Amino acid sequence: MITINVFILNMVMNAYVQLGKLENAIQVFDEMQGMGMNPFVSSYNTLITAYINQGLLTTAINLKLTMDKNGISPNAITYNTIIHGFCKEEKLHDAFKVFHEMKRENVNPNTVTYNTLSTACSQSG
């Protein structure tokens, strides 16, 4: 018998996102919390990435704020994804604000962080 836990539900969320069924992934996320399970940072990152890919940057940022409020510390993936979202929308000033927040929160920027920012800067002229 399979025990339903956060790991299993994260896999289900990822599958829905891969299939382009964001609403279903959100429903699983909400049900996870309704069952008394606390989402992991990876749970939030799955939805943040999906929101960014759908062009829903504001929704992604709001979910990151919810993470903060719930005591879930964003990791490099969280920050890199939001930086990427700002870069996609050519909002480099905001991308760099997130970069500075990342450093202030002692989350180490990595190769993805620097590549995302340098590519965006080179494309902006």
C-alpha positions as CSV (number, residue, x, y, z in Angstrom):
1,M,0.0,0.0,0.0
2,I,1.3,3.5,-0.9
3,T,1.3,6.0,1.9
4,I,0.3,9.5,0.7
5,N,3.0,12.0,1.8
6,V,4.5,15.2,0.6
7,F,7.0,13.4,-1.6
8,I,4.2,11.5,-3.5
9,L,2.1,14.7,-3.8
10,N,5.1,16.6,-5.2
11,M,5.6,14.0,-7.9
12,V,1.9,14.3,-8.8
13,M,2.2,18.1,-8.9
14,N,5.3,17.8,-11.1
15,A,3.4,15.4,-13.4
16,Y,0.5,17.8,-13.8
17,V,2.8,20.7,-14.5
18,Q,4.6,18.7,-17.1
19,L,1.3,17.9,-18.7
20,G,0.4,21.6,-18.7
21,K,-2.3,21.1,-16.1
22,L,-1.4,23.9,-13.7
23,E,-4.9,24.1,-12.1
24,N,-4.6,20.4,-11.2
25,A,-1.2,21.0,-9.6
26,I,-2.6,23.9,-7.6
27,Q,-5.4,21.7,-6.4
28,V,-2.9,19.0,-5.2
29,F,-0.9,21.7,-3.4
30,D,-4.1,23.0,-1.7
31,E,-5.2,19.4,-0.8
32,M,-1.8,18.7,0.6
33,Q,-2.2,21.5,3.1
34,G,-5.8,20.5,3.7
35,M,-4.5,17.1,4.8
36,G,-2.3,18.8,7.3
37,M,0.9,18.3,5.4
38,N,3.4,21.2,5.1
39,P,4.6,21.7,1.6
40,F,8.4,21.6,1.1
41,V,10.4,24.3,-0.7
42,S,10.3,22.0,-3.7
43,S,6.5,22.1,-3.6
44,Y,6.5,25.9,-3.8
45,N,9.2,25.8,-6.5
46,T,7.2,23.6,-8.7
47,L,4.3,26.1,-8.7
48,I,6.5,29.1,-9.0
49,T,8.2,27.6,-12.0
50,A,4.9,26.8,-13.6
51,Y,3.6,30.3,-12.9
52,I,6.7,31.9,-14.5
53,N,6.4,29.6,-17.5
54,Q,2.8,30.7,-17.9
55,G,3.7,34.3,-17.7
56,L,2.2,34.7,-14.3
57,L,5.1,36.5,-12.6
58,T,2.9,38.4,-10.1
59,T,1.3,35.1,-9.0
60,A,4.8,33.5,-8.6
61,I,6.0,36.4,-6.5
62,N,2.9,36.2,-4.3
63,L,3.5,32.5,-3.8
64,K,7.1,33.3,-2.7
65,L,5.7,35.8,-0.2
66,T,3.4,33.1,1.1
67,M,6.5,30.9,1.5
68,D,8.1,33.6,3.6
69,K,5.0,34.1,5.7
70,N,4.8,30.3,6.3
71,G,8.4,30.1,7.4
72,I,9.6,28.2,4.3
73,S,13.0,29.6,3.3
74,P,13.4,30.1,-0.5
75,N,16.4,28.4,-2.0
76,A,18.6,29.1,-5.0
77,I,16.0,27.5,-7.3
78,T,13.3,29.8,-6.0
79,Y,15.4,32.9,-6.5
80,N,16.8,31.8,-9.8
81,T,13.3,31.1,-11.1
82,I,12.0,34.5,-10.1
83,I,15.1,36.3,-11.5
84,H,14.4,34.4,-14.8
85,G,10.8,35.6,-14.7
86,F,11.9,39.2,-14.4
87,C,14.5,38.8,-17.1
88,K,11.9,37.3,-19.4
89,E,9.8,40.4,-19.0
90,E,12.9,42.6,-19.5
91,K,12.6,43.9,-15.9
92,L,16.3,43.8,-15.1
93,H,16.1,46.3,-12.3
94,D,13.7,44.0,-10.5
95,A,15.8,40.9,-11.4
96,F,18.8,42.6,-9.7
97,K,16.7,43.5,-6.6
98,V,15.8,39.8,-6.3
99,F,19.5,38.9,-6.7
100,H,20.5,41.3,-3.9
101,E,17.7,39.9,-1.7
102,M,19.1,36.4,-2.4
103,K,22.5,37.5,-1.2
104,R,21.1,39.3,1.8
105,E,19.2,36.1,2.8
106,N,22.5,34.2,2.6
107,V,21.4,32.1,-0.4
108,N,24.4,31.7,-2.6
109,P,24.0,32.7,-6.2
110,N,25.2,30.0,-8.5
111,T,26.1,29.5,-12.2
112,V,22.4,29.6,-13.2
113,T,22.0,32.9,-11.4
114,Y,24.9,34.6,-13.1
115,N,24.2,33.1,-16.5
116,T,20.6,34.3,-16.3
117,L,21.6,37.8,-15.4
118,S,24.4,38.1,-17.8
119,T,22.3,36.8,-20.7
120,A,19.6,39.2,-19.9
121,C,22.0,42.1,-19.7
122,S,23.6,41.2,-23.0
123,Q,20.2,41.0,-24.7
124,S,19.0,44.3,-23.3
125,G,21.6,46.2,-25.2
